[in-house]
């Protein structure tokens, strides 16, 4: 094989890896184009004002209007057929299902969880403090949100590792098909992970119905909505519980990891936050902006329209690049600089409009307590693989694969 042929074979994959390691340089270039289209026919919105407008605009939705599905890439067409979770549907079904979930994530209910989250975080650190080292993503960032959402859903402790493993498998398949992998086999593994996850949920829900439990958890509330007044179908119930678990831990795990990478890469900001712990809620907003755990959100035009000087047809998909919007210099001064005292401008990391993240306040609170307790309990903490941190090749979720930490035991 010639050198040029070898470069053609490996070059795109290498370029993709570099992008996922640090997408922000590419975003800066993309913002110069504002709204652009790729070879698959997908549009991309890069600037804060456009992303904000699209996410709030009812002319954009989640599914293609009837008769326009041919304008979506083939994979998006396949994915649209069986999506019933609140994240993936439009009104009126979205309004009905979100109304059933909102109470569990109200500001007062989340704030009442503060002592529970703090006790959990302290107990995790109690198990590791004397060792003098841990892998933060696995040993610390993961169990915090995974335990909290499991408690909210009433998932038995014996099943939580299995639940999380299946959830992570589905998320991994959502990152796209790696180069050189058999596409049919890859998709079948993804479907198998989903079938196994949903099979477990079916058994779990059947047990709940048979037991007639009256515990005050979110799953019981949703089961009652299905069995007593028909506000949920069986498939809607399963898909929304699956979504709540996956979204309820994956994004916060990555937010904690991204925040620590940002902080330890900026020693002056770390020192300032340690000197003034009261800055932590404001700092969490900056971490969200600086390196979002969710990098993009798709929307589908419901009618022909123009945005950013581009004509977009009904049924065409626009990818809102949240990570790019969060670094837009038209909105943020020196956007590539981490500043935990930055004046508040809400980032787009939790989306916007009717699909604004249900668990946003819970993610903020978990991250605030996780970071604050870690820095207080382990003042000598250092991340020893900071210069070699690796990120998955996932266009939607961004977070370090591993963070090796140590401290004086």
SULJO-V791610 format. One record per residue. N is the residue number from 1. RES is the residue in three letters. PHI is phi in radians with two decimals (* if undefined). Layout:
BEGIN
N;RES;PHI
N;RES;PHI
END
This chain:
BEGIN
1;UNK;*
2;UNK;-1.29
3;UNK;-1.05
4;UNK;-1.17
5;UNK;-1.15
6;UNK;-1.09
7;UNK;-1.12
8;UNK;-1.14
9;UNK;-1.29
10;UNK;-1.75
11;UNK;-1.00
12;UNK;-1.03
13;UNK;-1.15
14;UNK;-1.10
15;UNK;-1.12
16;UNK;-1.12
17;UNK;-1.09
18;UNK;-1.09
19;UNK;-1.10
20;UNK;-1.25
21;UNK;-1.16
22;UNK;-2.65
23;UNK;-1.37
24;UNK;-1.30
25;UNK;-1.15
26;UNK;-1.13
27;UNK;-1.11
28;UNK;-1.04
29;UNK;-1.16
30;UNK;-1.12
31;UNK;-1.12
32;UNK;-1.15
33;UNK;-1.53
34;UNK;1.19
35;UNK;-2.18
36;UNK;-2.45
37;UNK;-2.15
38;UNK;-1.71
39;UNK;-1.18
40;UNK;-1.49
41;UNK;1.64
42;UNK;-1.49
43;UNK;-1.60
44;UNK;-2.25
45;UNK;-1.84
46;UNK;-2.01
47;UNK;-1.74
48;UNK;-0.97
49;UNK;-1.06
50;UNK;-1.23
51;UNK;-1.05
52;UNK;-1.05
53;UNK;-1.14
54;UNK;-1.13
55;UNK;-1.13
56;UNK;-1.72
57;UNK;-1.55
58;UNK;-1.21
59;UNK;-1.34
60;UNK;-1.98
61;UNK;-2.44
62;UNK;-1.77
63;UNK;-2.09
64;UNK;-1.26
65;UNK;-1.06
66;UNK;-0.92
67;UNK;1.59
68;UNK;-2.01
69;UNK;-1.04
70;UNK;-1.12
71;UNK;-1.47
72;UNK;-1.54
73;UNK;-1.00
74;UNK;-0.96
75;UNK;-1.16
76;UNK;-1.13
77;UNK;-1.12
78;UNK;-1.14
79;UNK;-1.20
80;UNK;-1.27
81;UNK;-1.23
82;UNK;-2.17
83;UNK;-1.66
84;UNK;-2.13
85;UNK;-1.28
86;UNK;-1.02
87;UNK;-1.18
88;UNK;-2.02
89;UNK;-2.23
90;UNK;-1.89
91;UNK;-1.03
92;UNK;-1.49
93;UNK;-1.10
94;UNK;-1.04
95;UNK;-1.07
96;UNK;-1.09
97;UNK;-1.31
98;UNK;-1.08
99;UNK;-1.05
100;UNK;-1.31
101;UNK;-1.70
102;UNK;-1.03
103;UNK;-1.00
104;UNK;-1.16
105;UNK;-2.00
106;UNK;-1.11
107;UNK;-1.03
108;UNK;-1.20
109;UNK;-1.20
110;UNK;-1.14
111;UNK;-1.06
112;UNK;-1.16
113;UNK;-1.47
114;UNK;-0.91
115;UNK;-1.10
116;UNK;-1.17
117;UNK;-1.14
118;UNK;-1.10
119;UNK;-1.11
120;UNK;-1.09
121;UNK;-1.08
122;UNK;-1.07
123;UNK;-1.17
124;UNK;-1.14
125;UNK;-1.17
126;UNK;-1.00
127;UNK;-1.28
128;UNK;-1.96
129;UNK;-0.99
130;UNK;-1.27
131;UNK;-1.32
132;UNK;1.42
133;UNK;-2.86
134;UNK;-2.90
135;UNK;-1.64
136;UNK;-1.08
137;UNK;-1.10
138;UNK;-1.34
139;UNK;-1.52
140;UNK;-2.25
141;UNK;-1.12
142;UNK;-1.21
143;UNK;-1.15
144;UNK;-1.17
145;UNK;-1.20
146;UNK;-1.11
147;UNK;-1.21
148;UNK;-1.13
149;UNK;-1.23
150;UNK;-1.11
151;UNK;-1.10
152;UNK;-1.10
153;UNK;-1.56
154;UNK;1.29
155;UNK;-1.36
156;UNK;-1.03
157;UNK;-1.04
158;UNK;-1.14
159;UNK;-1.72
160;UNK;-1.22
161;UNK;-1.13
162;UNK;-1.11
163;UNK;-1.00
164;UNK;-1.16
165;UNK;-1.10
166;UNK;-1.16
167;UNK;-1.05
168;UNK;-1.13
169;UNK;-1.11
170;UNK;-1.15
171;UNK;-1.10
172;UNK;-1.06
173;UNK;-1.18
174;UNK;-1.28
175;UNK;-1.46
176;UNK;1.86
177;UNK;-1.54
178;UNK;-1.08
179;UNK;-1.10
180;UNK;1.47
181;UNK;-1.67
182;UNK;-1.12
183;UNK;-1.11
184;UNK;-1.10
185;UNK;-1.16
186;UNK;-1.11
187;UNK;-1.15
188;UNK;-1.15
189;UNK;-1.12
190;UNK;-1.12
191;UNK;-1.13
192;UNK;-1.14
193;UNK;-1.06
194;UNK;-1.16
195;UNK;-1.07
196;UNK;-1.16
197;UNK;-1.05
198;UNK;-1.21
199;UNK;-1.12
200;UNK;-1.07
201;UNK;-1.07
202;UNK;-1.05
203;UNK;-1.11
204;UNK;-1.04
205;UNK;-1.23
206;UNK;-1.08
207;UNK;-1.12
208;UNK;-1.11
209;UNK;-1.11
210;UNK;-1.12
211;UNK;-1.31
212;UNK;1.05
213;UNK;-1.13
214;UNK;-1.96
215;UNK;-1.13
216;UNK;-1.58
217;UNK;-2.12
218;UNK;-1.14
219;UNK;-1.06
220;UNK;-1.08
221;UNK;-1.07
222;UNK;-1.28
223;UNK;-1.08
224;UNK;-1.09
225;UNK;-1.11
226;UNK;-1.39
227;UNK;-1.48
228;UNK;-1.60
229;UNK;-2.32
230;UNK;1.17
231;UNK;-1.32
232;UNK;-2.28
233;UNK;-1.49
234;UNK;-1.06
235;UNK;-1.15
236;UNK;-1.12
237;UNK;-1.04
238;UNK;-1.11
239;UNK;-1.17
240;UNK;-1.34
241;UNK;-1.20
242;UNK;-1.00
243;UNK;-1.07
244;UNK;-1.06
245;UNK;-1.20
246;UNK;-1.11
247;UNK;-1.23
248;UNK;-1.26
249;UNK;-2.11
250;UNK;-1.08
251;UNK;-1.18
252;UNK;-1.30
253;UNK;-0.95
254;UNK;-1.21
255;UNK;-1.09
256;UNK;-1.10
257;UNK;-1.12
258;UNK;-1.09
259;UNK;-1.11
260;UNK;-1.19
261;UNK;-1.06
262;UNK;-1.08
263;UNK;-1.12
264;UNK;-1.32
265;UNK;-1.49
266;UNK;-2.27
267;UNK;-0.98
268;UNK;-1.14
269;UNK;-1.25
270;UNK;-1.09
271;UNK;-1.11
272;UNK;-1.12
273;UNK;-1.26
274;UNK;-1.17
275;UNK;-1.28
276;UNK;-2.39
277;UNK;-1.04
278;UNK;-1.13
279;UNK;-1.32
280;UNK;-0.99
281;UNK;-1.02
282;UNK;-1.19
283;UNK;-1.12
284;UNK;-1.07
285;UNK;-1.08
286;UNK;-1.22
287;UNK;-1.09
288;UNK;-1.01
289;UNK;-1.22
290;UNK;-1.18
291;UNK;-2.64
292;UNK;-1.17
293;UNK;-1.33
294;UNK;-1.93
295;UNK;-1.70
296;UNK;-2.71
297;UNK;-2.38
298;UNK;-1.60
299;UNK;-2.40
300;UNK;-2.07
301;UNK;-1.11
302;UNK;-1.61
303;UNK;-2.73
304;UNK;-1.16
305;UNK;-2.74
306;UNK;-2.10
307;UNK;-2.57
308;UNK;1.03
309;UNK;1.38
310;UNK;-1.96
311;UNK;-1.56
312;UNK;-1.98
313;UNK;-1.62
314;UNK;-0.94
315;UNK;1.64
316;UNK;-1.48
317;UNK;-1.71
318;UNK;-2.01
319;UNK;-1.65
320;UNK;-1.50
321;UNK;-1.49
322;UNK;-1.10
323;UNK;-1.07
324;UNK;-1.26
325;UNK;-1.02
326;UNK;-1.26
327;UNK;-2.00
328;UNK;-1.30
329;UNK;-1.17
330;UNK;-1.25
331;UNK;-1.99
332;UNK;-2.08
333;UNK;-1.21
334;UNK;0.67
335;UNK;-1.15
336;UNK;-1.51
337;UNK;-1.83
338;UNK;-1.33
339;UNK;-2.51
340;UNK;-1.27
341;UNK;-1.85
342;UNK;-1.00
343;UNK;-1.00
344;UNK;-1.23
345;UNK;-2.34
346;UNK;-1.05
347;UNK;-1.32
348;UNK;-1.72
349;UNK;-1.14
350;UNK;-1.77
351;UNK;1.40
352;UNK;-3.11
353;UNK;1.23
354;UNK;-1.19
355;UNK;-1.76
356;UNK;-0.91
357;UNK;-0.95
358;UNK;-1.03
359;UNK;-1.65
360;UNK;-1.01
361;UNK;-1.19
362;UNK;-1.16
363;UNK;-1.08
364;UNK;-1.04
365;UNK;-1.15
366;UNK;-1.06
367;UNK;-1.21
368;UNK;-0.99
369;UNK;-1.25
370;UNK;-1.08
371;UNK;-1.26
372;UNK;-1.07
373;UNK;-1.20
374;UNK;-1.07
375;UNK;-1.20
376;UNK;-1.35
377;UNK;-1.27
378;UNK;-2.18
379;UNK;-1.12
380;UNK;-1.63
381;UNK;-1.08
382;UNK;-2.43
383;UNK;-1.74
384;UNK;-1.49
385;UNK;-1.91
386;UNK;-0.97
387;UNK;-1.33
388;UNK;-2.08
389;UNK;-1.05
390;UNK;-1.95
391;UNK;-2.13
392;UNK;-1.25
393;UNK;-1.47
394;UNK;-2.19
395;UNK;-1.27
396;UNK;-1.70
397;UNK;-1.86
398;UNK;-2.25
399;UNK;-3.01
400;UNK;-1.13
401;UNK;-1.24
402;UNK;-2.74
403;UNK;-2.30
404;UNK;-1.50
405;UNK;-2.10
406;UNK;-2.53
407;UNK;-2.83
408;UNK;-1.11
409;UNK;-1.31
END
